[in-house]
Amino acid sequence: MSRTVAETNQRKMHSYYDYSLLFLILFLVCFGLVMIYSTSSYNAQRLYKDPMHFLTRQALFAGAGIMVMLFVSKIDYHIYVKSLPIIKLKPITILYFLCLSLQTYVLIFGNATKGSKRWIDLGSLGRFQPSELTKILVIVFTAYIVNLAPKKLDKFSGFIRVCLFIAPLLGLIVIENLSTAIIISVILVSICFVASKKKAYFITSGLMLVGLGLIFIFCFNSYRSDRIDAWLNVETADNGYQILQGLYAIASGGVFGKGLGESMQKLGFIPESHNDMIFSVICEELGLFGAFALILLFVLLIWRIFIIAINATDLYGGLIATGVLAHIAIQVLINIAVVTNTIPSTGNTLPFISYGGSSVMVILFEMGIVLSVSNQIKGEK
């Protein structure tokens, strides 16, 4: 029997799932575990008599994060903005007040580290950084607010309206951790910028934020102005030791590096080399070739998220993917810029790679949401 034109044109559709993005995520997590062991084994043996101390803890968080990511990726991302049946509240509303409460708690009772309060002590479970959870909230909440009335962003007043919703959280984070506040601001502005048809007022807003940031740094926080002094005078400033040792590591690595596990700077010269400064040890052990390969992996990751963002089935999903893209891009850029002394020290981790349970769990949760957005895209079978 000959097919009709309608039957010929009819195509069976199936849900799309970005396995390329999933592979990149898993590869980066595994590479991060390898580098954490390489950079931390000496100090772990010296401090805890166990060279795998940091690796074991990070592997547990990474494994849990991957399970959470896979679970979240199969959940419809619209559930975060739908009212729960019993309490009649949206999950995003609950998360908003939870983050606000945690940020207030850490400001009052949190542990002070290097001049700022960022952590809540959980005893034997380690420490929790509430600002990491706030990043998820800002992405999902900003996307939701903008999605309700995207045309209002064509005016500056519409942008201010969105900012006012995030202002309480951002204000607390500025006091606690300026570098995280910068990342959250970039996420907020990126989502609004993509949704708005008028772009000119973003330039004015950016200049105003930079001006306010400089006033805050020089007038209210002396230790942050000391970091700028260390950036400008890295060889002579008291606070420039870590960055200087990181630059030595990068320079000594050459093109192809000394070999995995052969770093000298990690042997006590770079304090906590498995954290913020891990990229310098990557350069020393794997050389510029390894560093370039890692940057290329991040570029591919960002590209896959971009493809998901532009093919999302609705504006809300596209804006969520945009927020995650902005988060990863700015955090990678800031971390590498700090390690190479391009900008003053900020204390931000390298996503997927640096040691930190809160960081890897949050970033994998975000990846789960992006995969959920991709799962809603319909493709031809």
Phi, psi and omega in degrees: 000129180287144180280145174284167179298321181296319180292325180293320182281344182287128181237137180282129183256148177222158179289139181266144176222124187278089179288335176296316177295317179300317179297317179298319180298310181297322179294316180296320178297314180295319177297321178299320178296319178298315182288328177295318177296316181298319185275340188249348188300320181297308181293326179295320177294320183290321185267323187240001181060026180213106183296343182258015184303305183289323179298315181300314181296316181293322180297323178296314179293319180295318178297315177297320180296321179294318177298318177297317180301313181295322179293313182295327182295340180262002178262136176298122184294348177287347182296335182291341182243018176252141182293136176288145189296327187267306185273352176059033176238150177277141177307325181292328177291317178298316180296324179300309182288332175295313179296320179297319180292317181294320179294323177293319180298314183292331177292327183268314188247357185293162179279128179280129178226121178053043173091358181217154179261119183229340194242149168249124182284124180252021178070233183292341179281350180105215181235152179237135180253103184300331182297334177294316177296326180296330178299318178298314181301312183299321180296307185289320184288316179297317178300321180293312181298316180294321181296333180293323182209071183297332182292336179294340179285353176290347176245151180299326180298326177294322177294318178298322179301315178296318181298325182296329178292326183268345186306316180301317178292315183296322179298317178294320183289326177301320179292321186276317190203096185296323182295320176293324177298323178295316180298315180296322177297319178295319177300312180301311182293322181298315179297316180293321181298316181294322183281338185272143175273340179255124187251346190299319186291346178292330178295313178299317180298319180298317179295323179294318180295320178298316179298316178295322179297318179294319177299317181296319182295312188275338184259335188239341184227100183293325183293333177285323175292331175295325177295324177293321176298319178294326178294318182284332183229061188297331184278339184244337184289146180296325182273004183268003186300311184297314179296320181297317178294326176295321178293323175299319180297315180297317182293322184284344181287331180066211184278315185248001173081173181274347183112148182300126180088359186260012180295140174265327184292336180285350183276052176096349181282318175262112180298129178049058184295346179276358180260242187297330187265017185297332181295328179294323178289325174300317178295322181290318185275325183249355176074184178297330178298312179294320179296317179295321179297319178295316178299321179297322177297319177295321178297317178296320177299313180296323179296317179296319178295322178298317179299319178296319182299316184281345180252006180301150185287341178212169182297321181301312179297319178297322180287326175298312179298323177297317179297317178294318177302313180297320180300308182294315183299312184289326182288321175297315181298315181294316182298312180293323178296322178292314182298324180271006179062030176283328176227165178298156180298137182234332180086040177251141181281163173269116186308137179072339190255311183292154176289137178156113183294315180300316184296311184290325178295316181293315183293326178287326174298316178299319179297325176298320178294319179296318177296327175296320176297317180294328182290342179273346179287135181261131178239169180274140181265000000 
